[in-house]
């Protein structure tokens, strides 16, 4: 069944229906556009939310960055940001695959529908024009036939009139005959116009309009099918990113499962352990036999007098968690060095005999002031018994290069960290010095490749940097030894070249044993022979084919012939040289531009 057969007389209905279908497509496109705006706004809000709570993502040195709970939270923020990206992708795909595509298709369908309706209108106009001609010929035939009848009646009446002349009768007959002839012509014309109209009408209703209606039906069905595909794409667009969204959600779940509360506790200990010993027990002082002050080196300078005389707080370490001393400020005189401890059972001081109570208060006041007023000050001090006794204020100490403002444990960690940083910088400078030395040696052997004098400034600067870093390394190792730590710096081998191209080999070892303290004046870098026989061979990372001959006359290089295949051991670090190895085990450097390199996948 088709529209041309079943709806041959429903032109207006078909036109209205197809227009309604196009409006539905426009409405769906508008709906999808608003959906994409929602997705874009949602993604933007998610990104802003992630950015808002991820302000410290660039601060890798923040202490809390080492906590698994904090890292998991950062992972959640990153996954949320990725999730926002997927929402943006949904909006983009919907806009491209649905909105833009359907809008373009809609314009094409509108134009096609307009063409079909124009064809139908032309056919309708042609049929109406033919009908007008038929109606005109019909009316003319009717008019002429009546005139012919009147003319015939007048001729017959004239012929029967006895008073009419023969000329009048002939004239009347001729007029009747003429009118009859004209009426006959009009009749024939009317018949021809009727035949023509019937033919065109038959063509209009059985061929032209059914064909146009069928085309409109096909257009509408294609429009419905395209709209249905748009409906499916609305769902598929989101389905395609669901696996990635699922991975984002799995990443959030994994971030939650990666939280290790025990490890976080260990990190807290590692970051905040001061290395300070706990205060020792206060000794009992028998006031019934007199005042016998006894100081303990591990008591952190706490008073050895009866605290109940000055305060109601009887706790031994009340000062660890209080910001201010329980004692009245008026009872804290300027600091004076406490007297040397006397034996626990020694004789009482002669001054005690004069005024026991005033002497007791005086001695207590002398020892109360050095007491650290807060635990924060305790953590930020250099924790030696002598330094503790010298603390007189809670002001933060100045940050020093040797980190003496930190507790012992934290100081050792910071010194060790600084040693590792200096070692890495030193290794980088040594590698650069080695490369410059090799390049200078090659230039001296082959002047056509370059001027050795052009490298003098770089070699001099690198040498100065190495000397400076070695001095810093020695200095920090000395401080680490003083702090009771081990200089577990990075071991490395260097093959440096001096300004004259001589091959100097150094092997620094910053490790310190627990049994001995290194002498600061002792040289850290000891010379060793350039012998690779005892070293484990490095696995090749690729191969290369020589494009030119290379003599390898300078020290550290290796000769090669055009077409020779060598194993690549070390890539070019930017100095123009690549380290290679032959099958017999010989190793050396060759110019990178002389070979074609293929690295392993």
C-alpha positions in Angstrom: 0.0 0.0 0.0 1.2 3.4 -0.9 0.0 7.0 -0.7 -0.5 7.4 -4.4 -3.1 4.7 -4.4 -4.8 5.0 -1.1 -4.4 8.8 -0.5 -4.9 10.0 -4.1 -7.3 12.7 -3.0 -5.6 13.7 0.3 -3.0 16.2 -1.0 -3.5 18.6 1.9 -3.2 15.9 4.5 0.0 14.6 3.0 1.5 18.1 2.8 0.6 18.7 6.5 1.9 15.3 7.6 5.3 15.8 5.9 5.6 19.3 7.4 4.8 17.9 10.9 7.6 15.2 10.4 10.1 17.9 9.6 9.1 19.9 12.6 9.6 16.7 14.8 13.2 16.4 13.5 13.8 20.1 14.3 12.4 19.6 17.8 14.7 16.5 18.4 17.7 18.4 17.2 16.9 21.2 19.6 16.4 18.7 22.4 19.9 17.1 21.7 21.5 20.5 21.7 20.1 21.3 25.1 21.3 17.9 26.3 24.8 18.7 25.1 24.7 22.0 26.9 23.8 20.2 30.1 26.7 17.7 29.5 29.1 20.6 28.9 28.0 22.5 32.0 28.2 19.3 34.0 31.7 18.6 32.8 32.8 22.1 33.4 31.5 22.0 37.0 33.2 18.7 37.6 36.5 20.1 36.3 36.2 23.2 38.4 35.4 21.0 41.4 38.4 18.8 40.8 40.6 21.9 40.3 39.3 23.5 43.5 40.3 20.6 45.7 43.5 19.8 43.8 45.3 23.1 44.4 48.4 21.4 45.9 48.8 18.9 43.0 52.0 20.8 41.9 53.5 20.8 45.5 55.2 17.4 45.5 57.2 18.3 48.6 54.1 18.7 50.8 54.4 16.3 53.8 50.8 15.0 53.3 51.6 14.0 49.8 53.2 10.8 51.2 50.0 9.6 52.9 48.1 7.0 51.0 44.8 8.6 51.9 46.0 11.9 50.4 47.3 10.2 47.3 44.0 8.3 46.9 42.1 11.6 47.2 44.3 13.1 44.5 43.6 10.0 42.4 39.9 10.5 42.9 40.2 14.1 41.8 42.1 13.0 38.7 39.6 10.3 37.9 36.8 12.9 38.4 38.6 15.1 35.9 38.8 12.2 33.4 35.2 11.5 34.0 34.4 15.1 33.1 36.4 14.6 29.9 34.1 11.7 29.0 31.0 13.9 29.6 32.6 16.5 27.3 33.2 13.7 24.7 29.5 12.7 25.0 28.5 16.3 24.3 30.9 16.6 21.4 29.8 13.3 19.7 26.1 14.2 20.2 26.7 17.5 18.6 28.6 16.1 15.6 26.8 12.9 15.0 23.2 13.9 15.8 22.7 17.7 15.8 24.9 18.7 12.9 24.2 15.6 10.8 20.4 15.8 11.3 20.4 19.5 10.6 22.2 19.0 7.3 19.8 16.1 6.4 16.8 18.2 7.4 17.8 20.9 4.9 18.1 18.4 2.2 14.7 16.8 3.0 13.1 20.3 3.1 14.4 21.1 -0.4 13.3 17.7 -1.8 9.9 18.0 -0.3 9.6 21.5 -1.7 10.5 20.2 -5.2 7.8 17.5 -5.0 5.2 19.9 -3.8 6.1 22.3 -6.7 5.6 19.4 -9.2 2.2 18.6 -7.7 1.2 22.3 -7.8 2.3 22.5 -11.5 0.3 19.4 -12.4 -2.7 20.8 -10.5 -2.4 24.1 -12.3 -2.2 22.4 -15.7 -5.3 20.4 -15.0 -7.2 23.5 -13.8 -6.1 25.3 -17.0 -7.4 22.5 -19.2 -10.7 22.4 -17.2 -11.1 26.2 -17.7 -10.6 25.7 -21.5 -13.2 22.9 -21.4 -15.7 25.0 -19.5 -15.1 27.9 -21.9 -15.7 25.7 -24.9 -18.8 24.2 -23.3 -20.3 27.6 -22.5 -19.6 28.8 -26.1 -21.2 25.6 -27.5 -24.2 26.2 -25.3 -24.5 29.8 -26.4 -24.0 29.2 -30.1 -26.5 26.3 -30.0 -29.2 28.4 -28.5 -28.5 31.1 -31.1 -28.8 28.5 -33.8 -32.1 27.4 -32.4 -33.4 30.9 -32.4 -32.2 31.5 -35.9 -33.9 28.3 -37.1 -37.2 29.3 -35.4 -37.0 32.8 -36.9 -36.4 31.3 -40.4 -39.4 29.0 -40.1 -41.6 31.8 -38.9 -40.5 34.0 -41.7 -41.1 31.3 -44.3 -44.7 30.9 -43.0 -45.4 34.6 -42.9 -47.4 35.5 -46.1 -46.3 39.1 -45.8 -42.6 38.2 -45.9 -40.7 38.6 -49.1 -38.7 35.9 -50.7 -35.5 37.8 -49.9 -36.4 37.9 -46.2 -37.0 34.2 -46.2 -33.7 33.5 -47.8 -31.9 35.8 -45.5 -33.5 34.1 -42.4 -32.6 30.7 -43.7 -29.0 31.7 -44.4 -28.7 33.1 -40.9 -30.1 29.9 -39.4 -27.8 27.8 -41.5 -24.8 29.9 -40.4 -25.7 29.7 -36.7 -26.2 26.0 -37.0 -22.7 25.7 -38.5 -21.1 27.8 -35.8 -22.9 25.7 -33.2 -21.6 22.6 -34.8 -18.0 23.9 -34.7 -18.4 24.8 -31.0 -19.8 21.4 -30.4 -16.7 19.8 -32.0 -14.4 22.1 -30.1 -16.2 21.3 -26.8 -15.9 17.6 -27.6 -12.1 18.0 -28.3 -11.6 20.0 -25.1 -13.5 17.4 -23.1 -11.4 14.6 -24.5 -8.3 16.6 -23.7 -9.4 17.3 -20.2 -10.4 13.7 -19.5 -7.0 12.6 -20.7 -5.1 15.1 -18.5 -7.3 14.4 -15.6 -6.7 10.7 -15.9 -2.9 11.4 -16.2 -3.1 13.7 -13.1 -5.0 11.3 -10.9 -3.5 8.0 -12.1 0.1 8.9 -12.9 1.4 12.3 -11.9 -0.1 12.7 -8.4 0.4 9.1 -7.3 4.0 9.3 -8.4 4.5 12.5 -6.4 2.7 11.2 -3.4 4.8 8.0 -3.5 7.9 10.2 -3.6 6.7 12.1 -0.6 6.0 8.8 1.1 9.5 7.6 0.4 10.9 10.9 1.7 8.8 10.7 4.9 9.9 7.1 5.5 13.6 8.1 5.0 13.0 11.0 7.4 11.6 8.6 10.0 14.4 6.1 9.5 17.0 8.9 9.9 15.3 10.2 13.0 15.2 6.6 14.4 19.0 6.4 13.9 19.3 9.7 15.7 17.4 8.2 18.6 19.7 5.2 18.7 22.8 7.4 18.5 21.5 9.3 21.5 22.0 6.1 23.5 25.0 4.7 21.7 27.0 7.9 22.1 26.9 7.4 25.9 27.3 3.6 25.7 30.6 4.0 23.8 32.2 6.0 26.6 30.7 3.8 29.4 33.7 1.5 29.5 36.0 4.4 30.0 33.6 5.9 32.6 33.6 2.5 34.2 37.4 2.6 34.4 37.2 6.0 36.0 34.8 4.6 38.6 37.0 1.6 39.0 40.0 4.0 39.5 38.0 5.7 42.3 37.3 2.3 43.9 40.9 1.3 43.5 42.0 4.6 45.1 39.8 3.8 48.1 41.3 0.3 48.4 44.8 1.6 48.1 44.5 3.5 51.3 46.8 1.9 53.9 46.2 3.2 57.3 49.2 1.4 58.8 51.5 2.8 56.2 50.1 6.3 56.8 50.9 5.9 60.5 54.4 4.9 59.6 54.7 8.0 57.4 53.6 10.2 60.3 56.3 8.6 62.4 59.0 9.0 59.7 58.1 12.6 59.0 57.8 13.7 62.6 60.1 11.5 64.6 62.4 13.9 66.5 65.0 11.4 67.7 64.9 12.9 71.2 65.1 10.7 74.2 62.2 10.6 76.6 62.7 12.4 80.0 64.1 10.3 82.8 62.4 9.8 86.1 62.5 12.5 88.7 64.4 11.5 91.8 62.8 11.6 95.1 63.9 14.5 97.3 63.5 14.1 101.0 62.6 17.5 102.3 62.5 16.1 105.8 66.3 16.0 105.7 66.8 19.1 103.6 66.9 20.1 100.0 69.1 17.9 97.8 68.8 18.9 94.2 69.6 16.2 91.7 69.6 16.9 88.1 69.1 14.3 85.4 70.7 14.8 82.0 67.6 13.2 80.4 65.1 15.3 82.3 65.3 18.2 79.8 66.0 20.7 82.5 62.8 20.2 84.3 62.8 21.5 87.9 63.7 19.2 90.6 61.8 21.0 93.3 58.4 20.2 94.8 55.9 21.3 92.2 53.1 21.3 94.6 54.6 24.4 96.1 54.2 26.4 92.9 51.3 24.7 91.0 48.5 22.3 91.4 49.7 20.3 88.3 51.6 17.4 89.6 52.2 15.8 86.2 55.9 15.1 85.4 55.6 16.1 81.7 52.8 18.6 81.8 54.8 21.0 79.7 54.8 18.8 76.6 51.2 19.7 75.7 50.7 23.1 77.2 51.5 26.3 75.3 52.3 28.2 78.5 53.9 27.2 81.8 51.6 26.7 84.7 53.8 29.0 86.7 53.1 32.6 87.2 55.3 34.9 85.0 56.4 36.7 88.1 57.9 33.5 89.4 60.2 33.1 86.3 63.3 35.2 86.7 65.9 35.6 83.9 67.7 32.4 83.1 70.8 31.5 85.0 72.9 28.4 84.6 71.7 25.7 87.1 74.1 24.7 89.7 76.0 21.4 89.3 74.1 18.4 90.6 74.9 17.2 94.1 74.7 13.7 95.4 71.3 12.5 96.2 72.1 11.9 99.8 74.7 14.6 100.1 74.7 17.3 102.9 72.2 20.1 102.5 73.4 23.5 101.4 74.4 25.9 104.2 72.0 28.5 102.8 69.1 26.2 103.4 69.7 26.5 107.1 68.9 30.2 107.2 65.6 30.2 105.3 64.6 26.8 104.0 61.4 27.9 102.2 62.9 30.9 100.5 65.9 28.9 99.4 63.7 26.2 98.0 61.7 28.7 96.0 64.8 30.4 94.7 66.4 27.2 93.5 63.2 26.1 91.8 62.9 29.5 90.0 66.5 29.0 88.7 65.6 25.7 87.1 62.0 26.5 85.9 63.0 29.0 83.2 65.1 26.7 81.0 62.2 24.3 80.8 60.8 24.2 77.3 57.5 26.0 77.3 55.9 24.0 74.4 56.3 20.8 72.5 56.5 22.8 69.3 59.7 24.5 70.5 61.0 21.1 71.5 60.6 19.8 67.9 62.2 22.8 66.3 65.4 22.9 68.4 68.7 21.2 68.0 68.3 18.5 70.6 71.5 18.3 72.6 71.3 18.6 76.4 73.4 21.7 76.3 71.2 23.4 73.6 68.0 22.5 75.6 69.4 24.2 78.6 70.0 27.4 76.6 66.5 27.7 75.2 64.9 30.9 76.6 62.1 31.8 74.1 59.6 30.0 72.0 60.5 32.0 68.9 61.2 29.8 65.8 64.9 29.4 65.1 66.4 30.6 61.9 66.5 27.9 59.1 70.1 26.9 58.6 71.9 25.2 55.8 73.0 22.3 57.9 69.4 21.8 59.2 70.3 22.2 62.8 67.0 23.8 63.4 65.4 20.4 62.9 65.1 17.5 65.3 67.9 14.9 65.0 65.9 12.3 63.0 64.4 14.9 60.6 67.8 16.5 60.2 69.4 13.2 59.2 66.6 12.7 56.6 67.0 16.1 55.2 70.7 15.8 55.0 70.4 12.5 53.3 67.9 13.9 50.8 70.2 16.8 50.1 73.1 14.4 49.6 71.1 12.4 47.0 70.2 15.6 45.1 73.8 16.8 45.0 74.9 13.3 43.9 72.5 13.4 41.0 73.6 16.9 40.0 77.2 15.8 40.2 76.6 12.7 38.1 75.0 14.9 35.5 77.9 17.3 35.4 80.4 14.4 35.3 78.6 12.8 32.3 78.6 16.1 30.5 82.3 16.5 31.3 83.0 13.1 29.9 81.1 13.8 26.7 82.9 17.1 26.2 86.2 15.4 26.8 85.5 12.8 24.2 84.3 15.4 21.7 87.5 17.5 22.3 89.6 14.4 21.8 87.9 13.6 18.5 88.2 17.2 17.3 92.0 17.1 18.1 92.4 13.8 16.2 90.1 15.0 13.3 90.2 18.8 13.0 87.8 18.7 10.1 85.0 17.7 12.5 85.4 20.8 14.7 87.6 23.2 16.6 88.7 21.9 20.0 89.1 25.4 21.4 85.4 26.0 21.0 84.8 23.6 23.9 87.2 25.2 26.3 84.6 27.4 28.0 82.1 24.6 28.4 84.8 22.3 29.8 86.0 25.0 32.2 82.4 25.7 33.4 81.7 22.0 33.9 84.9 21.5 35.8 84.0 24.4 38.1 80.5 22.9 38.7 82.0 19.6 39.5 84.4 21.1 42.0 81.6 23.1 43.6 79.3 20.1 43.9 82.1 17.9 45.3 82.7 20.5 48.0 79.0 20.6 48.8 78.9 16.8 48.9 81.9 16.7 51.3 80.3 19.3 53.5 76.9 17.6 53.7 78.5 14.2 54.3 80.4 15.8 57.2 77.2 17.2 58.7 75.5 13.9 58.2 78.3 12.1 60.1 77.9 14.7 62.9 74.2 14.0 63.0 74.9 10.3 63.4 73.7 9.2 60.0 75.1 7.3 57.1 76.0 9.0 53.8 74.1 6.6 51.5 74.6 8.7 48.5 74.4 7.4 45.0 77.4 5.5 43.7 78.6 6.4 40.3 81.6 6.0 38.0 82.9 8.9 36.0 85.2 9.2 33.1 86.1 12.8 33.0 88.5 14.7 30.8 90.6 17.6 32.0 91.1 20.7 29.9 94.0 19.0 28.1 92.0 16.0 27.1 93.6 13.7 29.7 91.4 10.8 30.8 90.7 11.1 34.5 88.7 8.4 36.2 87.0 8.9 39.5 84.7 6.7 41.6 83.1 8.6 44.4 81.6 6.7 47.2 79.7 8.7 49.7 78.8 5.8 52.1 79.8 6.0 55.7 80.0 3.1 58.0 78.5 3.0 61.4 81.8 2.1 63.0 83.9 5.0 61.8 83.3 8.7 61.1 84.9 10.0 57.9 87.6 12.6 58.0 86.3 15.8 56.3 89.8 16.4 55.0 90.0 13.0 53.4 89.4 13.0 49.6 86.1 11.5 48.6 86.9 10.6 45.1 89.6 8.0 44.6 91.1 7.1 41.3 90.6 3.7 39.8 91.7 1.9 36.6 89.5 2.1 33.6 88.9 -1.6 33.5 85.5 -3.0 32.2 86.5 -6.7 32.3 85.0 -7.2 35.8 81.8 -5.3 35.1 78.7 -7.0 34.0 78.0 -6.4 30.3 75.0 -4.1 29.7 72.2 -5.6 27.6 72.0 -4.1 24.1 69.1 -1.7 23.5 69.3 -2.0 19.7 71.6 -2.2 16.8 73.2 0.1 14.2 74.7 -0.1 10.8 77.7 1.9 9.9 77.2 4.3 6.9 80.8 5.6 6.8 84.2 4.4 7.9 85.4 5.6 11.3 89.0 5.1 12.4 88.4 5.3 16.2 91.9 6.7 16.8 91.0 8.6 20.0 90.8 7.0 23.4 87.3 5.7 24.3 86.2 5.4 20.7 86.0 2.3 18.5 86.7 1.9 14.9 84.1 0.6 12.4 83.8 -0.1 8.7 81.0 0.9 6.3 78.2 -1.6 6.5 79.4 -3.1 9.8 76.5 -4.0 12.2 77.1 -3.2 15.9 75.1 -3.5 19.1 73.9 -0.3 20.7 74.7 -0.2 24.4 73.9 3.4 25.3 72.0 6.0 23.4 73.2 9.4 22.4 72.8 11.8 25.4 73.0 14.9 23.2 76.7 15.0 22.8 76.7 13.4 19.3 78.2 10.0 20.5 76.7 6.6 20.8 78.2 3.7 22.8 78.3 0.4 20.9 79.7 -3.1 21.3 81.1 -5.7 18.8 80.3 -9.4 19.0 83.8 -10.0 20.5 83.0 -7.7 23.4 84.9 -4.6 22.4 83.0 -1.4 23.4 83.5 2.2 22.6 81.9 5.4 21.3 81.2 6.3 17.7 79.7 9.4 16.1 75.9 9.1 16.0 75.7 10.7 12.6 77.9 8.0 11.1 75.4 5.2 11.7 71.8 4.2 11.2 70.3 3.2 14.5 67.4 0.8 15.2 66.3 0.5 18.8 64.5 -2.5 20.3 60.7 -2.3 20.7 
